[in-house]
Amino acid sequence: MLKLKRIAIDTYRDNVAFLARKCRHYRPEEFQALKKIEIMNDHHHLLASLLVVDDDQIVGPDELGLSEQAFRRIGLVEGTTVSIAPAEPPESVEFLRNKIHGHTLDSGQIRGIITDIANYRYSEREIAAFLVSCAGFMTTSEMLSLTSAMAEVGTQLHWDAPVVVDKHCIGGIPGNRTSMIIVPIVAAHGLTIPKTSSRAITSPAGTADTMEVLANVDLSLPEMRRVVEECKGCVVWGGHVNLSPADDILISVERPLAIDTREQMVASILSKKLAAGSTHLLIDLPIGPSAKVRGHADAMRLRKLFEYVGDQVGLAIDVTVTDGEQPIGNGIGPVLEARDVMAVLRREPDAPRDLREKSLRMAGMLLESDPALRGGAGYARAQEILDSGAALEKMEQIIEAQGKAATAACVGELTQDVLAPCDGSVTAIDCYRLARLARLAGAPMDKGAGIDLFKKIGDVVSEGEPLYRIHACFKSDYKFAVNFAGEGSGYRIGGSA
Amino acid sequence: MLKLKRIAIDTYRDNVAFLARKCRHYRPEEFQALKKIEIMNDHHHLLASLLVVDDDQIVGPDELGLSEQAFRRIGLVEGTTVSIAPAEPPESVEFLRNKIHGHTLDSGQIRGIITDIANYRYSEREIAAFLVSCAGFMTTSEMLSLTSAMAEVGTQLHWDAPVVVDKHCIGGIPGNRTSMIIVPIVAAHGLTIPKTSSRAITSPAGTADTMEVLANVDLSLPEMRRVVEECKGCVVWGGHVNLSPADDILISVERPLAIDTREQMVASILSKKLAAGSTHLLIDLPIGPSAKVRGHADAMRLRKLFEYVGDQVGLAIDVTVTDGEQPIGNGIGPVLEARDVMAVLRREPDAPRDLREKSLRMAGMLLESDPALRGGAGYARAQEILDSGAALEKMEQIIEAQGKAATAACVGELTQDVLAPCDGSVTAIDCYRLARLARLAGAPMDKGAGIDLFKKIGDVVSEGEPLYRIHACFKSDYKFAVNFAGEGSGYRIGGSA
C-alpha cells in the first residue's frame, strides 16, 4: 500500500518511521505520533516509532519514510510496497508489569523480556521500568535466568579449543591496560584468548580505544575468527560481534540513570563472556577509595556472586582483588596508554613496573587453566614469555593480522605541567578526578589527549616539581582541562620529605 | 550561529531538533543522535532531543531544525540565530538516583523532580524510572510533597467565591456521565463549579468527548473564566488550561506501563483539583467485579488516603462508594451518552433511572457544602432543581456560553443487535469487555459509535431477545466489533425466567 522511502535522518538506536498526515491509505488518527507501528511486506517486518509529517518534500501521501537505521534493518529497497499496522505491545510487557508490582519472574518470563528488548520491541520507558524494578529486587534465580537469557539472545561463539580464556576488569582505574599485555602472553603460550573489548563511555579510554592506536579494531565476526585462528588471540572492539545485544541496550539506559547494582553488573559481564564461548574467566576487581569497589566487604560480596553464577552457568571463574588506589601505568588516554603497553612488551628499562607486574600476575593465573602447566608455575611461565620477546612478537603478529593502524597517532601537543604545591610525598591520587581531567583534555575522542603521570603514591616530591603533564589537541579542551586541574590536582601531598 | 528552521514533523509531546551532520559550527561528535541539547538565544531557551540529518533539503549546514512542537514552544521566528550546547542532565536526576536506590526524598527534592518533568527536562526513561521507583515505595510525606508540587507547577486558578466545588470519578464504569447533570444542578443552585474534564484515553468516552457532542469544549483559560462568571459552571476539556502539567506527562508514561498505585492516583487527582482552585471535592469511587476497585477493603484504604491527603492540603473531601457492577445509563460512546444525559435533564419518561438517581444523590452531597443549606436537605434541593427544569435551562445556558456544537453528531448507522442465548435473567455485565467493544466499534473517535444497552442486571430476558445494539460508523470497525461480541457478549444470563 505504501512505498518505502529512505529518509537521511540518523536516529541512533531507534527505528523511526515517517508517515504523511495526508496519507491516502490509512486513517491518520490510528497512527498518532510517537506510537509504535509494525511495518510489513511478505517476508520482512519491523517495529518503529512513528512521526507524522506535514511536508510532501519529506514524505508524500503514498510513502512511508524510514530513518537510516530502520531502513537498513528492514533490508528492503526504496519503492518496495509495505503495509503498516499499529503495533501491539510485546507480550512480555505483561511480565514487566508483574515485576513492577513486586512479583518474582520465572526463567521463561525473563527470557521473553530479554528477547523483546534485543529485538527493539521495548521503548526506553519500558527498559527503564524493567531496570528500576530489578534494581535491588532480584532473586538469585532471576539473576541466573537473566544471565543465561542475555547470553543466548544474539551471537554465540564456539571455538575449536577445550580451553578458551578471557579476562575482564570491572573498571574505574585509569591506565589499567593489562589486556593488551595479557593477550599476547597467553596466546604466545598457545591458549585461545579471543578478547572483545569496549570503547570508553564514561572513562578516558577503553581497551578498544587504546588498541586502535596500534591496529584496526573494527573487525567483523569472520575477520575476528581469522585473526584468532592465525594468532590464538585478538584485541578487537565488540561492537560488530553482537554478543549479548540486550546487554548493550540495557547499559545504554542504565548508565544515564546510574543504576549500578551488583546483580546487573554480574549478569552483564557473564552474559557477554558466555556468549563469547569462554570456558575460563579471570575478573580483575580493583579496590580503592576512588574505584568502583571501595572496601573488602563489598569486594567479597561481589566475588561470591560472580562465583555463584559462574558455577551455575558452567564458567570457571577466578576473581582477583587488586590494588585500585591509583592509576596503573603512567599514561591516561589512548596514545599514552598504548605507549606504556608497548614499553612493557619491549622490555624498555623505564616501562611502568606496576603495569608489568599486574599483567604478569594475571597472565600467570590464566595460564594455569592450561592442564599441562604445573600448579604455581603460571607466573614464571608468563615472565618467561614476556622476557624472551615472545609476547612482543605475538603482539606484532596480532597487530598485523587485525591490520596495522594507518597513521601513527601522536600525543597532544598542547601541554601543561601540574606542579607539587609543597615538599612532601604523594599520599593519595583521586582516580575519578584524573579520569575526568583526561576526558576534559579530549580523551578518548582525541587519541593523543590525556595525562602523563610522573609521580605515584609514596613518591617524594619537592615544591614546584611536576606531578603530571596534561596533553590536549584542541585549545578549548586545553583550557577546560587546565582550569579543572587548577581547581584541584587530584593529588594529595602529605608530611614533609 | 545557526538559523532556526521549522520542520513540519509532528513529534507529539517531544521536542525534537534536527542538525546536519555537516553542520559548519559544531563538532558533530559532541552532538550524537538522541542526546538532549539546549537551544538558546538571548531570551529564549529550550531543551530538545537531537536527530542528525544527512540531507541538505531537510536541514542545511547552517541551520537548526525544530519539530512543530519545539518550534511553537521556543516562540521564535524562522531564521532567528540560535546557539546550541549539549544539555546537562537536570540537577534533580541526582534525587531520582537516590530514590531508585531506596532513599526517601524530602519535599524540596520532589519539587525539583516535578519541576523538571513539567519543563520537559526528563527523558521518557527518567520519567519511567521515577514512577517505578515510587510504585509501592512512597512514604505519606513523599505523597503529600508530590501532590503539592504537582499542583503548584503549572496554572493555579483562583475563583472569587468562598466555596468552589468539584467532583471526580476514579473511572472504569462505562456511561457514568453524572458530571453533565451535576454541574447544571449545582450551578443552578448558585455554587461555583468550574469543571475541567479529560478526553478518553483507554475508555470509550471521557466527559469532554461526550460534552463535545453538544458544545465546544476546547476553551482557553480566559474563555473558561468568562463561562464560569456567566453561568457559575462549565464542562470543558482540561487540555488548554495546563492544570498540573506534570501529571499529564506522568500519566502518559505510567499508562502504557500499567503502573496504577493508589499513591499515584490520589496525587494525580488531588493535584489537579488543588490547581483548579477547588475547596470542596466529591469523589465517586465505584466498586464492582470489573471496576477499578473490586472490594470494600480496597475502597476503604483508598478513601482514607484521599481523606488524609485532602486534610493536609486543605481540601474538604467526601468520598462516596457507589455501585460499579454495571454501566450507568444505557448508552456507551459520546453520542449515546449525551442522549442519556439530555433525557435526564429533559425529564423524559424513559430517561435512565440509574443515571438520574446517582446524579441527584451526588449533586445533593455537593449542595450541602453550601453553608446556607440545612444538613440532609441536599438531595431534595437537587431534585427540585432538576424537576423544575432549572437544571435543563442551566445546561442550555452553559452550552450557549461555551459555543453550541456546529453540527449535530448522529448515532452510527451500521448496527448489530446482540441477542440473549437463552431464557433467564441478567446476573452480571462485564464493564471492561463492553468498554473494549465500544472502542472497537469506533468510540470515542467516531462520536456516534458505541453500544446501546437494552437490559441491565436483574432484567428478565427470553432467548433471542436483544441485550444491546452495537453502533459503528465504518465497516472495518463494525466487523471488528461484531466479531469481538461474537466471542463473548459480556453478559451473563442465569437461572430461567
Interface residues (C-beta under 8 A of the other chain):
Chain A: I7 A8 I9 D10 T11 Y12 R13 D14 V16 F18 R21 E29 Q32 A33 L34 L51 V52 V53 D54 D55 Q57 I58 S67 E68 P89 V93 L96 R97 I100 H101 G102 S123 E124 R125 E126 I127 A128 A129 L131 V132 S133 A135 G136 V253 P256 L257 A258 I259 M445
Chain B: I7 A8 I9 D10 T11 Y12 R13 D14 V16 F18 R21 E29 Q32 A33 L34 L51 V52 V53 D54 D55 Q57 I58 S67 E68 P89 V93 L96 R97 I100 H101 G102 S123 E124 R125 E126 I127 A128 A129 L131 V132 S133 A135 G136 V253 P256 L257 A258 I259 M445
